Amino acid sequence: MTEKELIKEFWHVCRNCEPWKKDEFEAYITGNGPWPKGIKYDHIFPDEVAAELDGKYGTLALRIVQAVILSTKDDKIDIAEDTEVRVLKSLGRSFKDVYKMINKGEIGGNRHGTWNTARNFLKYYSDEIPSYLDELLADPKLLDPEEKFSGINIALAAGILGQADADTAKKYKNFISLIEAFVAKQVHEDENNIDLKEWFIQREHNYCGHLAAFLAGDCSPVLKKLRLRILFNTWFPYCPYSEEELWELGKKIGLLDEWFEILLLQGDIEKTPMELSAHFNKLYKENHPLFEKAHRAFYWQLDGKTLDDEVPHPPKKAFRFSLYLLAVKLANGEGQKEVKELAEHWDDLIEIKKDSYFCDNASSSPDFTRPFAAIYESGIPGLDKLFDEKFAKHRKNDDDRIDYMSYIIRFIIDLRKDWRTPESTVQALHTANRISVEEFHNAFNAIRWNLDTPSFTFPSDIIRDYTHLHPEETKAWLEGHLATVGTKTVHNEQSEDFTRWLKAVFSPGGQDLKDAVILFGAKSKRALNAVEELLTNHEDEVRDALEAALPKLKKDASEAAQRLIARWNAMPGAAERAAKRAQTAPAQTVKALTQQAAAAPASSVKTAAAPAAASSANSSGLRSFVYTDDKSNKFWNIEVNGTGFTVTFGRVGSAGQVSEKSFDTEDACTIAAGKLIAEKQKKAMWNRALLLRLQSRPQSLLPRQSPLLLLLQPRQRNQPP
C-alpha cells in the first residue's frame, strides 16, 4: 500500500466505512505494516489527520503525522504547534530542540510561542523543563517582559512552581517576583485597554500572563489577587480550561457564582447561541437572583463599584455581552430600568471601536454583532445611531456585485432568532423607519453577494407577518419591481430564496393571493414559473383576476398563464368550480356587463366565448366559441377525450368541418388543447368565466336582441351552436 493509498483508507475508515484493502490497513493499525517513510502533502493535510489523534485510529494518525515530519525539513514543517510538540516528543526530539524550532519560527510560523505552546511543553516535557529553568536563573533577561519570547518562559516557570514540592518551590522562589511583575503588566494593559504597537506578540504575552496567574496563583498573595483581577476585570477569549476545570478552580479560590455566568456570556466556555439562550432563559426562570447578579455586574461603575472590590468587573469592551441578558428580560416584560440607563450612559458603559466587526461581513462579525441584534429597536439612541450609520454606509455602497443592504437585513434577522421571538422581530422592523418595505423585500429575492458567511435560516414566519402589516406597500413593491424581481444573480446558498419568499408572502395570513397575479408581468421566467407553481391549488381565489389580465400579458407571461388555466381545467371538478364561482358573482357586476354588451354596436362585437352546459362540459370536456359581426356568424368547438381531441368549426346552423388529433399522453393533449382555447379566449369579447356567470342568471336580464342569448341557449351534445 502506497502512502497515498494509506491516507485514502484512513479517511474512508474515519467516516465509519469499511476499508477497501482491509488486511493491509489492519496491519497498519496493529503496527505490523511497513513504515511510511515519507508522505507528500499540501498545507492542509497534516492538521486534518492530527485532528484524529485522540480518536479511534489515533495510533495510525500519529504514525502518519510522524511520517510527514520525518519527510520534511524542520524549517518547512507547517503543522499546528500543539500537534507538533506532541509528535516531536513521540519521535524522541528533546525539549531544547523543539524550543529552538519555535524560537526560529519553524513551528506554526510563530517566533514567540503562545500560551498553548507552554501548556503542551508542560504536558509533554515536564521532566525536562526544570533543567531549562536553571539556565533561566543564570540569564534572567530571558524573563524580561519586553523580550519577545519571555511570555512562554514565564508560563513554564509558573507551571513548574504551581505543582512543585517544598524543595522545588524553594529552589525556584526567585521566579515568583518575576512572574508577579509580568502578570501585573499584562493585567494593567488589559484593564486600561492600552493600544499595543506589536499587538499580536503582546496579545500572546497577555495570554501567557493569564496562564501563569492560573498555574501559580497559590504561590503568593499578589498572584492570588492578580488571578482574581484577571478573572473579574479582563476579557478572556482564550480560556485554557474546560467548564468543569473552571468550576473546580472557582470553588477552590472562592469565586462568586455570577462570574461563571459572565464567562459563559463571553464565550470563554464555548456554547452555541442556541445553547447559550436556553441556559440563560432557564436561569432567568429558575434562579432569578443569580441572573440579576450576573446582569448587574456589567453596570458596576453605575452601581458605585471600583476595581478594588472583589466582585466581577467586566470591562467596557465586554459590556456588549450583557445585552443578551437584557434581551431575556425584555422578552419577559422587564428590562426598562437597564434600557433607560443605556440610553443615558451608553458611551460610558460600552466601547465599540470604529474598526470593530459590527454588522460587517468578516467571519468574526456574527459573534460581535449578535448581542446588539438581540435588542435591535429597544429605544436606545446610542444603539440606534450604530445601526443608522451602518445602514447609511451600505446604502451608499455602489458595488453592483454585492448588495450589502440586503445582506445586513438578513444578518440582523438571523442573529435574533435564538434570543427573540419572530413576533418581536416583526414588531421591531415594523415600528421603525430604518428599513423600508422595499429594502425588506429586496433582501429575500434580489440578493447579490458571494460573501464567505454562514448560511441564513429562512424566516418564513417573519416575512408573512411583516407583509401582513404592509399590504399596500407590498403590492406597490410588486408593481414597481416587475423588471427585476427574481432576476438577480444570487449566492448558491440563496438560490431558492425567491421561491421561499414568494410562498411566505402569499401564505395564509400574508398578502392577498390576487396580488400574486401582478407577478405574471415579471420579465424573469424564474419568477413566472414560481408564481405558476404557487397558484396551482388556488384557482378559486385568482382565476377571475388572471383571466381578466390575460389579454394584456406578453408572450412568456401569457404562456405561463395559459398553462396554469389548462392545468386548472384538467383538474377534477373543474366545471363544478366554475359554476360555483358564477353563482357568487356580484349582481351589479352582471348587470353592468350585460348593459355594456347591449349598448355596443353589432360591428364591435368581435367574438364571444360560449361554454357548453356545465354537465356537458364535465362529461365530455367540450368548449364552444362563436364569432359574430356584420358579415360572419360562425362557431368553433373543441372536445377533449383522454389522449386526443376533436375540433368542429363552421357556420352557425351547419354541421361544420371536423378535425381530430391524438397525442402520446393525456397531459400533452391537455396542454395542446389549452393553448388553442387560450387563443380563442384572448380574442374573445367575453371570456368563459363571464358567460358562466351570465348563464347562472335569468335570461330576462339580457336585452332581447343580445347576441349573448344565442350562446346561452341549451343544445344537445353533438348539435352545433
N, C-alpha and C positions, 0 to 999 in steps of 0.2 A: 504493500500500500504506500503510495507516494504521500508526501506531506500535504499536498493539495487535497487528495482523496480523504486523508485523515481529518482535515478541518471540515470538509463537507459532511463526513459521517458524524462529526462532533455536533454540528449544528442540527443535523437531522435527528439525532438521538435526544438533544436538549429540548426538542419540540415534541417529545414523547412519541417518536416514531421508531419503528424497528430499523436497525442499521441494515444497509444493503449488503455489506460484507461482514456478517455477524461474527464469524470466527476470528477474523483478523482484528476486528475492533475490540472484541473481548480480550484479545491478547494484550492490547494497549491498556485496557482497564486494569488488568491484573498485573501489569508491569512486565509481561513477558514478550511484548512486541519489540521490534527494532527501534532504537532511539532515534527520533527525528533530529538529524544533525544540522538542519538549517531550513528555515521557512521564510520565503519571501512574502512580504506583506505590505499593505498600504497603511496609512497613518491611523485608520480606524480599527483595523482588525484586532490588535493585542488587547485593547481595553474591553472590547466586546467579549473576548474569550475570558479575560480576567474577571469579568462580572460573574462568571460561573465558578470562581474558585471556592466558594463556600457552598456550592450546590451539590447535587447528587454525583456529578462527574468532576468534582474538584481536583482529584488526583490527576486525571487526564488533562484538565485545563492547566494545571501547574506545569505539567511536562511540556505542553505546547508553548506556554509563555517562556519557560526556561529555554526552549529551543530557539525562540525568537531572539532572546537576549544573547545567547551564545553565538548566534549568527550575525550579530550586529556590533559595530564598533561602539565603544562607550559614549562617544560624543554624538552618535546618531540615534541613540535609543529614544523613542518617543512614546513612553508609557507613563501613565499617571504615577506620581512619585510614591504614593502609598502602596500601590501594587508592586512597584519595582523594588522598594525596600524589602518587602516580604519575599519576593522571588530571588533577589540577590542574596538574601540571608540563606535561602534554601540551597543556593549554589555554592555556599561557603565563603562568600565575599565578606571581608571584615568590616566592622563599623567605620574605621578610618577611611577605607577605600570608598565606601558608599557616601560618607560625609564629604569627601573630596569631590566626588562626582556631582553632588548637589551644589557645592560651593562653586564649581566650574560651570554650572548651568547645564549639566549633562543629564539631568533628570527633570522632566516636565518643563524644560526651557526656563528654569527658575534659578536665579542667582542668589537667593537669600533664604530659601526654605520657608515653610509655613508651620502653623501650629499642628496641622495634620501630620506633617513630616516628623515633628517632635514626638507626637503620640505614637507613631509607628516605630520610631527609634526606641522609645521606652518599652514598647510591646515586644519587639524582636531582638533588641540588643541591650537589654537592661544589665546583662552581666559585663559588657564591655564599656559602658558609659562611665562608671566610676574612675577608670584609669584616664579617661579623657578629661574628667573634671579636675584631676590632679594637674594636668597640663594647663587648664584654665586658671587655676590658682597661681601658677607661676607666671601667667601672662594675662592679668585681669583686664587689659584693654579690650580683649575679645568680648567682654561683657558690657562694654560701654554702650549705653542706649543709642548713641549716634552711629555706631558701627552697623553696617547693613545686615550683618549676619548674627547680630547679638540676640535677637528675639528667640531664635531656636536654642541658643546656648542657655539663655535664662530659663526657658521651659524645661530643658533637660535637667538643669540643676534643681529646679523646683520639683520635678518628678522624682528624683532620687531622694531629696530631702523629705518629701511627703510620705515615703514608705521606709524611711531609714530607721534603723535601731539606734539606741542611745549613742553607741560609739561612732557610728557613721555620721549621725547628726552633729556630734561634737566636732568631727573631722572637717565637716563642710559648713560649719556655722558662719564662716565669713561670707558665704554666698547670700545669707539672709538679707543683709543690708543692701546688697546689690539688687536682689530680686525686688525688695521693697521700693527702691528708687526707680527701677524700671517700670514696675506696675503703676506706681503713683504718677509717673509722667504720662503713661498711656491713658489712665483714668482722667487726668486733668485735660488732656486733649479731647477726649470723648465728651466730657461734661461741658466743656466750653466751646465745643464744635469748631475747633481750630482748623483752618483751611491748610492742609499739608501740601507742600510742593511735590514731594515724591510720594504721592498718595498711595500707590499700590504697595510699595515697600512698607510705608508706615502703617498701612492697614494690617498687613501681616504681622508687623511688630505688635500692634494692639491685640490681635487675636492671640499671639503668643503670650502677651501680658495677661489676658483673660485666663488662658490655660494655666499659667504659672500661679495665679492667685487661687485658682481652684485646687491645684495639686499641693501647694504649700500653705494653704490658708490657715492650717492649725499650727504653723511653726512660729508665729509671732502675733501679738495683739494687733500690730499695724496691718499685717496681711489679712487678719480676720476682718478688720474694718474695711479694708480695700475690697475684699471679696464681696462684702455686703453692698458696697457702693457700686461695684460692677454689676451686681445682680439688680439693684434697685434703680441706679441712675444712668445706665447706659443701654443703648440698643445693642442687642447681642445676636446678630443674624446668623452666626455660625456656632451654634451651641455644641460643645464637644461631648454632651451627654444625652442618653436616651431619656424618655419621660420617666421611666422607673428610677434611673440613676439620679435624676434631678429631685424627685420626691424624696429619695433616701438622703441625699445631701441636704435638702431643705430641712427635713426633720432633725438631722444631726446638728445643724447650726442655728436652728430656731427661726427659720424664715416664716413670714406670715403667709397664710393660705392664698391671699389675693395675688401674691407675687406669681404663683403658678398660673393663675388665670391670665395675668398680663403676658407671661411668656407664651402661652397658647395663642393669645391675640396676635402677638408679634411674629408668629411663625417659627419661634425658636424650637418648638416641639411640633414637627410637621403634621398638619392635618389638612384635608381638602376643605374648600369653602363650605361644602355641604356638611361635613363632619363638624366643622367649627360652628356653623349656625345651629346645628342640632344640639351641640354641647351647651351653648350659651342660652338658647331658648329653654332648655331643660333646667339649667342653673337658675334662670330667672324665676321659674315656677317652683322649684324645689328648695332653693337656698337663696332667697331674695336678699337677705342681709349681706352675704358674701358677694353676690352680683353687684350690689351697690358699692361695697368697699372697693372692688376692682375698678368700677367706673369712676368713682370719685378720686381714686389715686392719680388719675390723669389731670385733675384740677387742683393739684397740691399747692400751686402758687396762690390760686384764688382762695384756698382754704387756710392760708396762713402757715403752711409748712415750709421748712428750709432743708437744705442738703444735710444739715447736721442731725435731723430727725431720722431715726432708724425705721423708716416706713418706705414703701415703694415710691420712687420719684421718676416716672418715665420722662425722658427728655422731650423737647418740643418736636424733634424730628420723628418721634414715635407716637405723637398725640393722635395722629390720624386713625390709629387702631381703635381708639375709644369710640369712634363713630359707629363701629359695629354694634357696640353696646347701646348707643343712643338709638340705633335703628330698631333694636329689640324693644326698647322702651316705647318708642313711637308706635310700633305695631300693636302695643298693648295699651295705648291711650295715655302713656306717660311721656316724660322727657321734656316738657315745656320749660322747666327750670333751666336745663342744660342748653336748650335752643336759645333762650334769652341770653344766657352767659356767653355762648358762642357768638351771638350777634354783637354783643358789646365788647368782647375781648378776643376776637378771632386772631388778630396779629400777635397778641401776647401769648396765646396758648399753642399756636401751631406754626411750624416753619415749613414752607414749600419753596424750594429754590426754582429759579427760572428755567434751569436745565433739568428739572425733575421729569419723571416719566408720566406725569398727569395727563390722562387722555391722549397718550401717544401710541404709536404703532410699534414700539420696541417690545421685546419679549418680556421685559420686566413691568410693562405698563399695566397688565391686568391686576397684579398683586398690589401695585401702588394706587391704582385708581378705585379699586373695588369698594373700600370704605366710604369714599366720597359719593360714589354712585348709590350706595345704600341709603343715604339721606338726601338724595337729589330732590330739590324743591321742598325743603323743610322750613323755608323762611329765614335763612341765614345769609345776610348780604355778602359776607366775605366769601362764602361758598358760591353764591350766585355769580359773583364777579369772576371767579375762576372759570366757571363754565361759559360765561359770556365771552370772555377773552379767547377761550379755546374755539368756540363756535365761530367767532368773528374771523379768526385766523383760517379756519377750514373753509369758510365761505369765500374767502379771497383767493384760495389756492386755485391756480389756473392750470394745474396738471391734468390734462384730459385723459390720462391713463388711470388715475386713482381718484375716486370720489370719496374724499376724506369725510365729508359731512355725513354721507350715508353710513360710512364705517363707524363713526363715533356714536351715531344714534343707536345702531345695533349693539355697539360696545356697551353703552350705558344700560340698555335694557337687559342685556345678558348678564352683566355683573350684578344686577339687583336680584336675580332670580332666587338666590339662596337666602336672601335676607328680608325681602319684602314680597308681599303677595302681588299677583298680576293686577288685582284691582287697585292697589295703591300706586303701582307704576302707571296705570292708565290715568288715574286721577292726577298724578304729578305731571304727566305730559299734557293733560287737558287744561289744567288751571294756569299753566304758564304760557307765555308767548315767546319763549326762547326757541322752540322748534315749531315750524309751521306745518300745517296739514300736508302741504306739498312735499316738504322735506321728509316728513314721516313716511309717506307712501313711496317716495323715491328710494328710501333706504331698503326696500324689500323687492323691488323689481327693476331698478335701474342701477344696479351695483356695478362699480368698476374698480376692482383692486386685485392685486396679487400679492398682498402683504403676508408675511410669514406670521400668521396669528392663529390662535386656537379656533376651532370650529364653533360657531354660534348655535345655540339652541333656538329653533324657530318658534317665535312667540305667537302662535295662532290665536290664543285667547285674547292677548293684548291687542292684536290687530283688529279682531272682531269688535271688541268693546270700544276701542278708540274710534273706529269707523262709525259705530252706532251713535257716538256723541257728536260726530261731524258729518252727517249725511249730505247736506248741500255742498259743503266744501269738497267732499269726496267725489260727488257727481261732477262738480266743476273740474276737479283734477282729471277725471276720466276723459271728459270732453276736451280738455286742453292738452292732453299728452298722447293723443292717438298716433302721432307721428313717431313717437319714441318708445311708448310702452312695450315692454317685452323685447326690445331690440338691442339693449346694451350688452356688450361683452361682459361676462361675469367670471369670477374665480370659480374653479371647478367645484369647490365645496358649496357654492351658492347657485349651482346650475339649475336646481329645481325650485329655487325660491320664488320665481314668478308664479308658478302653478300653485305653490303653497299659499302665497299671498292672495291669489285670486279666490281660492277656496275659503280662506279665512275672512276676507272682506264680505263675501256673499254667503257666508254660513248663517244659519238661523240666529237672529239677534244682531246681525250686522246690517249691511246695505241692502236695500230693496233689490230683489233679483231682476226686476225690469230694467234697472240701470245697467245690468251686465250687457244688454243689447247694444249699448253705446260702443262696446269694445269690438263689435263687428266692423267698425270703421277704422280699426287699427291697421297699420301698414305691415306689421310683423305677422308672418304665418304662424310663428310660435304662439303669439297671442290669440290668433283666430282658432288654432287647434285647441288651445287650453279652454277658451270660453265655450267652444262647441262641446267639449267633453263635460264641462261644468254644468251645462244646461240640459244635458240628455234626459235627466229624470225630473225636469221641471217644466214640462210642456204647458200645463195649465196656467202657470204663473206668467210665462213670457211669450207664448206663441202669437197672441194677437199683436204684441209690440213688435215682434220680429217680422211678421208678415207685413205690417204697416211700413216697416223700414226697408223691406226687401227691394222695392223699385229703385231706391236711391243708392244701393250698395254697389261697389265696384267689383271687378271680376273675382278676385280671390275671396273677398268677403261674401259675395253672392253665392259662390260655390260652397263655401262653408255653411252658410245659412240653408242652402238647398239640401245639403247632405243631412243637416240636422232635422229639417222638416221631413225628409224622406225617412229618416230613422224613426221619427215620431209616428209617421203614417204606417210604418211596418210593425209597430209595437201592438200587441193585443189590446183590443178595446178602443182603437183609435176613433171609430165612428161615435161610440157612446160618449167619449170625452168631448168630441166636437159638439154633439148635441147638448151636452151639459153646459158647455161654455156659451152656446147660443141662448140657452134659457136664462142665463144670468146677465145677459147684455142689458144695459140701461134702456128703458123705453124711449127716453128722449133722444138717445143716440140713433135708435132705429128710425124714429120719426124724422129726424133731421136728414138722415141719409136717403130715405125714400123721397122726401120732398126735393132734395138735390137732384135725384135721378129723374123725377118727373119734370123738373124745370129745365133740364138740359135739352138742347135741340137734338133731333134724331141723328144729324150728321156727326155730333160729338161723341155719340155712344160707339166707341170703337170695338170693345169686346166685353163680355161678361162671363164669369165662371159659373157654371150650373152644376152643382153636385147632384148625384143620384140620391134617392131617398136613403135615410140612414140605414135601414135594414138591408137595402140592396147593396150599398157600399160596403157594409160589414161582411156580407156573404160572398161578394164577387170581386171586391177590390175595384169597382167601376168608378171612373171620374169622367165628367162631361163638361164641355165648354161650348159656348155659342158666340159667333161673331155676327154682329148685326149693324149695318149702316144703310145709307140710301140705296146702295147697289147690291149689297150682299146680305145673305141670311143663311149661314152655314154652321154646321156643328163639327165637333171633334171629341171622340170618346176614347178612353184607354181602359182596358180591363186586365188586371194582373192576376195570373193564376200560377202559383208556385214558381217555376223557373222560366216562365215565359209570359208575354203579354200580347194582347190583340188591340190594334188601333183601328177604329172605324171613323170615317170622315166623309163629308159631302154636304149637299144642300139639305136644309131642314125639310122634312117630309119624305125624303128619298131613303132608299136602303143604304146608300153610301158605299164607299170602297173599303176593303178590309186589308190590313197588313199585319202579319204575325212575325214575332221574333222570339228566339229562345236563347238561354244562357246556361252556363255550367252550374251556377249556384243560385239560390234564391236571393242572397244578398246582392249579387251582381245585377240580377233582374230588378230588384227594388231600387237600387241606385240609378240605373238607366231610366227606369220609369219616372223616378222622382225628378230627374233633370228635365225630361220632356214636359212634365206637369209644371215645373217651376218656370219654364219658358212661357207657357200659356198664362200662368198667373202674373208674370211680370208685365205682360201686355194687357192683362185684363183690367176693365174699368172697376169691377168689384172683385174682391178676392173671395175665396171659398168660405172663409170664416164669416164674412158678412152675409153671404147668401144663406148659410146655415142659420144665422140669427133671424134673417127675414122669413125663412121657412117656418120658424117656430112661432111667428106672429100671424094673426088673422090677415088674410089677403085683402080684406076690405080696407086695410090701412093704405094699400097701394093705389095710385091713380089707375083708373080703368084702362087707359091705353098704355100703361107702363110695360116696356119690353121685359121687365123682370117677371111679370105674370107668366109668360111663356116658360121661363126657366123653372118655375115652381110648380108647374102642372104635374100631377102624378102620371107615371107612364110605366109600361111593362119593361121587364129587364132587357129584352132584346129589341125594343122599339126605339128607333132614332128620335131625337128631340123634334 
